[in-house]
Each structure stands twice: as C-alpha cells, then as structure tokens.
C-alpha cells in the first residue's frame, strides 16, 4: 500500500480546517485559555458519571494502532467478542489509540470505522476515551502489512503518532496534524458514546522531552477550539524536573486531571492526594503492572475509595505481547506472573480471583 504524498495531505487540510473556527497556535500560553472547563463544570460532569473503570484496549488481533484501524485489518468480530469480556466484568470504559496516518489515507472511512467501533462498544455498556497522539515505542512505520510480533518482546510493534522529530517539530507538517485533530473531534464531539479526549499519551517520552511541548500545546488548542461536550485531557506521567514545562501545560489545559501510575498502592495514594490540590476530577488512565507491585488486588480498591477513575493497561493477551514486562527479550517464554492483561484469547481469565474482585467492585455480580 502506497503512502499518500505529503503535499496531498497538506491540500486536504484546506477543507478540513473549516470545521472549527480557531486555527491553533504554537505558543503554550495561548492554549491556556478560557476554553478549559471551570472547576465546577468539570466536577459536575464527573459527578454525573458512573465510576469510570475499564482498560486500555487494543484487540488481540492488532499489534498496533495502524493494524487496529486500517481497513484491511479492522476486526469487528474480535472487537465485539473482547468488548463482551470487558462488559462481563463490569468495565464501562475503553481507552483507545488512534493514528493520524490511517486518517490521512481516507478520513471518511476512518470515521466510519470509528462509528462502527462505538456501536460495538456501546452495545456492551462501554464508552470510549480516544487518544490522538503518542510518543511511545517505534518511530518508524507505514501503512499496510504490519510487522509480526517478536516472540516474548513487550509491545514490539507499537508505533508513535506522529512519530519522530521530523513530524513532532516540523511546523510545515503541523497543518496535517491540526486537520486530523479537528476533523476527528468535530465529527463526534457531541456523541454520548465518547467519554473524553486524551490529547497526547506520554508527551516527551522516547527522549523527546520538551521537543513535544509545542505539539502538545497546539493539540490542546485545536481540541478546545472544537468545544466538545466531552472533557479534554492529557495524562501526567513523568514528574522529574525535565518534564516541568510539559506537566504544567498538561495541568493547565486539562478539563479533568489524568495520570499514569504503575507503582504499588501506597505510592498511588500519595499521588492521588498530591493531585487533589487541583480540585479537579481524577482518572488514572494507566496502571496495573503485576511485577511492579501494581495490582488489581491492591490498587483497584484504592482508586474506588478515592473516587478516582481506574483504567488499567490491557485486556486480552494478543499481538502486543504485554503479558511480558517492559524490556523483555526475544524468545522469553510466557511468564508465570503476567505483566498486563486480564484474559486469554478464548475469554478464560488469567486469574479468576482478579475478575471476581473486579466484578465485586464494579457491582457486576450484584
């Protein structure tokens, strides 16, 4: 499958940018504007929701976002089956990654598949948190046949979006990313099947650090300019001094505060109490890494106690190989203690004591 020429994509933006009135900007302070929800509006929205509980979802048949969403490999049958596993234990939320390259190939068909996906998930009582950009894992990718999983290697085929310095920092490419963001959000900004928008996963990861700041800021501005009925956020994930500017941008521009925490429950409690100072609703959009001491048994009750949304990493063991830990080597055999994920492909739980606990806390077995 051939890539579309760069200037064809730029031409496409002329039509799509008309969907929202604000044309975006590149200065962080200009995205910190009146479009961010006031605290009381954010709290009212959160109070109207059930306890947000679910997982980061990629169907077991997809190795990455491109294989998930492109037409030739989009897999409604697997999505339906695995959404059933999630709904069966009381999950009501999927956090799901998109990719601009699939959108650029054919925006209308991409949005049709998103609508089909939302039809499937809503049937199982699940709403979706879409992720637009991501700085994690591989920066080299293309459309078409995706690489086969490397046996035993965690997330061997996952890809960044937009990927690499050349797309993160190149201002000539920025209109394409603006068009992607605005077109996707505008198309479903009032759709009740969509829970919220996660603008950028782990900005600054892969060594990019503040190289990602301009795109993060712009993406917030583009999203807010569409005035979606759903909240806009980007999760805090690295609290070192190297990420101070990124963290500040995320906090100031997020309607609700989301964060990642793969540490034991005691650390999670400390983080929750620290983030409560912002007086905004909290959602942990990534947690649960068993060999790190982040478990359903210990962490999920903490999240419920503090009324914090709980979205773990992974659902069904599949091509992403996330039952293996970060840094696992090729040829590693299936670990006795899975890192992420809850079910095998056939729907059998990895640990029935975990699924019983999840059902108890979600009220599914009442």
Secondary structure by P-SEA (a helix, b strand, c coil): cccccaaaaaaaacccccccccccccccccccccccccaaaaaaaaaacccbbbcccccccccccccccccccccaaaaaaaaaaaaaacccccbbbbbaaaaaacaaaaaaaaaaaaaaaaaacbbbbcccccccccccccccccccccccccccccccccccccccccccaaaaaaaaaaaaaaaccccccccccccccccccccccccaaaaaaaaaaaaaaaccccccccccccccccaaaaaaaaaaacccccccccccaaaaaaaaaaaccccccccccbbbbccccccccccaaaaaaacbbbbbcccccccccccccccccccccccccccccccccccccccaaaaaaaaaaacccc
